[in-house]
Amino acid sequence: ESGAVVFKGIGERNSVKEALGIFMKNLFHFMIKNPVHFSFHEQFFRSPGISAKAREEGNQCYAPLFELYERAKSEKALKDYPIPLMAAFVFAPIMDLVHAHRNRELKVDDRLLGRVIEMTWAAIRS
């Protein structure tokens, strides 16, 4: 369900930076609107009890993101870090923003979200 939403608006013509920004915005808004999905996502990806096979199957919904990483590496648009590390740099800021927003610690608007996306891009671009 989340895979269909978080990749909406991303196509071959988007630059890596544009695609990543769209993905991060979509992910944030999806997780805010779907708190049960957010909780499941958090538990699934952080649980040591999830088998490698189940984790691999769960990651399939994010296959377009992994393909984007590979494209970016071939275009030398991103640093050549392992995919799990790159995913951490993309997912962690968004998931932490969702927590802060849900806990009313921080009001996340489009401007702030855009700044976080720029910070993420600065950390991972070549």
Disulfide bonds with the S-S distance in Angstrom:
none
